[in-house]
Amino acid sequence: MPSAIGPHTRNPKPGYLYRGSKKRAAKLSAFERLPLQFWLVIAIAAVMLALSMLLLRDS
């Protein structure tokens, strides 16, 4: 009896997403697994840090 987990079934292995051809499942890198909100928070923090450094340098 074949396994119900794999790239050719409706429930692929957790942690794998289809990229390109559906015949091969590519494992996601660590950066691709992080949620979008995490990167949004990092970007906002970087902008605020840059602005505060500009304000401190001018005064």
GUFI-532019 format. One record per atom (N, C-alpha, C): residue number from 0; residue in one letter; atom name; x, y, z. Coordinates in steps of 0.2 Angstrom, whole numbers, plus 5000, padded with zeros to 4 digits. Example, Ala and Ser with C-alpha at 12.3 -4.5 7.8 and 13.67 -1.06 7.14 Angstrom:
2
NODE    i  aa  at     u     v     w
NODE    0   A   N  5066  4972  5039
NODE    0   A  CA  5062  4978  5039
NODE    0   A   C  5066  4984  5039
NODE    1   S   N  5064  4989  5035
NODE    1   S  CA  5068  4995  5036
NODE    1   S   C  5064  5000  5039
//
This chain:
59
NODE    i  aa  at     u     v     w
NODE    0   M   N  5004  4994  5000
NODE    0   M  CA  5000  5000  5000
NODE    0   M   C  5004  5006  5000
NODE    1   P   N  5003  5011  4995
NODE    1   P  CA  5008  5017  4995
NODE    1   P   C  5006  5022  5001
NODE    2   S   N  5011  5025  5002
NODE    2   S  CA  5011  5030  5008
NODE    2   S   C  5007  5036  5006
NODE    3   A   N  5003  5039  5010
NODE    3   A  CA  4998  5045  5009
NODE    3   A   C  5002  5051  5009
NODE    4   I   N  5009  5051  5010
NODE    4   I  CA  5012  5058  5011
NODE    4   I   C  5018  5058  5005
NODE    5   G   N  5018  5063  5002
NODE    5   G  CA  5023  5064  4996
NODE    5   G   C  5021  5069  4991
NODE    6   P   N  5026  5070  4987
NODE    6   P  CA  5024  5076  4982
NODE    6   P   C  5019  5075  4977
NODE    7   H   N  5016  5069  4976
NODE    7   H  CA  5011  5067  4971
NODE    7   H   C  5004  5066  4975
NODE    8   T   N  5004  5068  4981
NODE    8   T  CA  4997  5067  4984
NODE    8   T   C  4994  5074  4986
NODE    9   R   N  4988  5074  4989
NODE    9   R  CA  4985  5080  4991
NODE    9   R   C  4988  5083  4997
NODE   10   N   N  4992  5079  5001
NODE   10   N  CA  4995  5082  5007
NODE   10   N   C  5002  5081  5007
NODE   11   P   N  5006  5085  5004
NODE   11   P  CA  5013  5085  5004
NODE   11   P   C  5016  5085  5011
NODE   12   K   N  5023  5083  5011
NODE   12   K  CA  5026  5083  5017
NODE   12   K   C  5026  5090  5020
NODE   13   P   N  5026  5091  5027
NODE   13   P  CA  5026  5097  5030
NODE   13   P   C  5033  5100  5029
NODE   14   G   N  5033  5107  5028
NODE   14   G  CA  5039  5110  5027
NODE   14   G   C  5042  5110  5019
NODE   15   Y   N  5038  5107  5015
NODE   15   Y  CA  5039  5107  5008
NODE   15   Y   C  5034  5111  5004
NODE   16   L   N  5036  5115  5000
NODE   16   L  CA  5031  5118  4995
NODE   16   L   C  5033  5117  4988
NODE   17   Y   N  5028  5117  4984
NODE   17   Y  CA  5030  5116  4977
NODE   17   Y   C  5033  5123  4974
NODE   18   R   N  5039  5122  4970
NODE   18   R  CA  5042  5128  4967
NODE   18   R   C  5044  5125  4960
NODE   19   G   N  5041  5129  4955
NODE   19   G  CA  5042  5127  4948
NODE   19   G   C  5038  5120  4947
NODE   20   S   N  5041  5115  4945
NODE   20   S  CA  5038  5109  4943
NODE   20   S   C  5035  5106  4949
NODE   21   K   N  5029  5103  4948
NODE   21   K  CA  5026  5099  4953
NODE   21   K   C  5029  5092  4954
NODE   22   K   N  5033  5090  4950
NODE   22   K  CA  5036  5084  4951
NODE   22   K   C  5041  5084  4956
NODE   23   R   N  5044  5089  4958
NODE   23   R  CA  5049  5089  4963
NODE   23   R   C  5047  5095  4969
NODE   24   A   N  5048  5093  4975
NODE   24   A  CA  5046  5097  4981
NODE   24   A   C  5053  5100  4983
NODE   25   A   N  5053  5107  4983
NODE   25   A  CA  5060  5110  4986
NODE   25   A   C  5059  5112  4993
NODE   26   K   N  5064  5110  4997
NODE   26   K  CA  5064  5112  5004
NODE   26   K   C  5065  5119  5005
NODE   27   L   N  5061  5123  5009
NODE   27   L  CA  5062  5130  5010
NODE   27   L   C  5068  5131  5014
NODE   28   S   N  5071  5137  5012
NODE   28   S  CA  5077  5139  5016
NODE   28   S   C  5074  5142  5023
NODE   29   A   N  5079  5144  5027
NODE   29   A  CA  5077  5147  5034
NODE   29   A   C  5074  5153  5033
NODE   30   F   N  5076  5157  5028
NODE   30   F  CA  5074  5164  5027
NODE   30   F   C  5067  5164  5024
NODE   31   E   N  5065  5159  5020
NODE   31   E  CA  5059  5159  5017
NODE   31   E   C  5053  5156  5022
NODE   32   R   N  5055  5153  5027
NODE   32   R  CA  5051  5150  5032
NODE   32   R   C  5048  5156  5037
NODE   33   L   N  5052  5161  5037
NODE   33   L  CA  5050  5167  5042
NODE   33   L   C  5044  5170  5039
NODE   34   P   N  5039  5172  5043
NODE   34   P  CA  5033  5176  5041
NODE   34   P   C  5035  5183  5039
NODE   35   L   N  5030  5185  5035
NODE   35   L  CA  5031  5192  5032
NODE   35   L   C  5031  5197  5037
NODE   36   Q   N  5027  5197  5042
NODE   36   Q  CA  5027  5202  5047
NODE   36   Q   C  5033  5203  5051
NODE   37   F   N  5037  5197  5052
NODE   37   F  CA  5044  5198  5055
NODE   37   F   C  5048  5202  5051
NODE   38   W   N  5048  5202  5044
NODE   38   W  CA  5052  5206  5040
NODE   38   W   C  5050  5213  5040
NODE   39   L   N  5043  5214  5041
NODE   39   L  CA  5040  5221  5041
NODE   39   L   C  5043  5224  5047
NODE   40   V   N  5043  5221  5053
NODE   40   V  CA  5045  5223  5059
NODE   40   V   C  5052  5225  5059
NODE   41   I   N  5056  5221  5056
NODE   41   I  CA  5064  5222  5055
NODE   41   I   C  5065  5229  5051
NODE   42   A   N  5061  5229  5045
NODE   42   A  CA  5062  5235  5041
NODE   42   A   C  5060  5242  5045
NODE   43   I   N  5054  5241  5048
NODE   43   I  CA  5052  5247  5052
NODE   43   I   C  5057  5249  5057
NODE   44   A   N  5060  5244  5061
NODE   44   A  CA  5065  5246  5066
NODE   44   A   C  5071  5249  5063
NODE   45   A   N  5073  5246  5057
NODE   45   A  CA  5079  5249  5053
NODE   45   A   C  5078  5256  5051
NODE   46   V   N  5072  5258  5049
NODE   46   V  CA  5070  5265  5047
NODE   46   V   C  5070  5269  5053
NODE   47   M   N  5067  5267  5058
NODE   47   M  CA  5067  5271  5064
NODE   47   M   C  5074  5272  5067
NODE   48   L   N  5078  5267  5067
NODE   48   L  CA  5085  5268  5069
NODE   48   L   C  5089  5273  5065
NODE   49   A   N  5088  5273  5058
NODE   49   A  CA  5092  5277  5054
NODE   49   A   C  5089  5284  5055
NODE   50   L   N  5083  5285  5056
NODE   50   L  CA  5080  5292  5057
NODE   50   L   C  5083  5295  5064
NODE   51   S   N  5083  5291  5069
NODE   51   S  CA  5085  5293  5076
NODE   51   S   C  5093  5295  5075
NODE   52   M   N  5097  5291  5071
NODE   52   M  CA  5104  5293  5071
NODE   52   M   C  5104  5299  5067
NODE   53   L   N  5100  5301  5062
NODE   53   L  CA  5100  5307  5058
NODE   53   L   C  5099  5313  5063
NODE   54   L   N  5094  5312  5067
NODE   54   L  CA  5092  5317  5072
NODE   54   L   C  5097  5318  5077
NODE   55   L   N  5100  5313  5080
NODE   55   L  CA  5105  5314  5085
NODE   55   L   C  5112  5317  5081
NODE   56   R   N  5113  5316  5075
NODE   56   R  CA  5119  5319  5072
NODE   56   R   C  5118  5326  5071
NODE   57   D   N  5112  5328  5069
NODE   57   D  CA  5111  5335  5067
NODE   57   D   C  5111  5340  5074
NODE   58   S   N  5109  5337  5079
NODE   58   S  CA  5108  5341  5085
NODE   58   S   C  5115  5342  5089
//
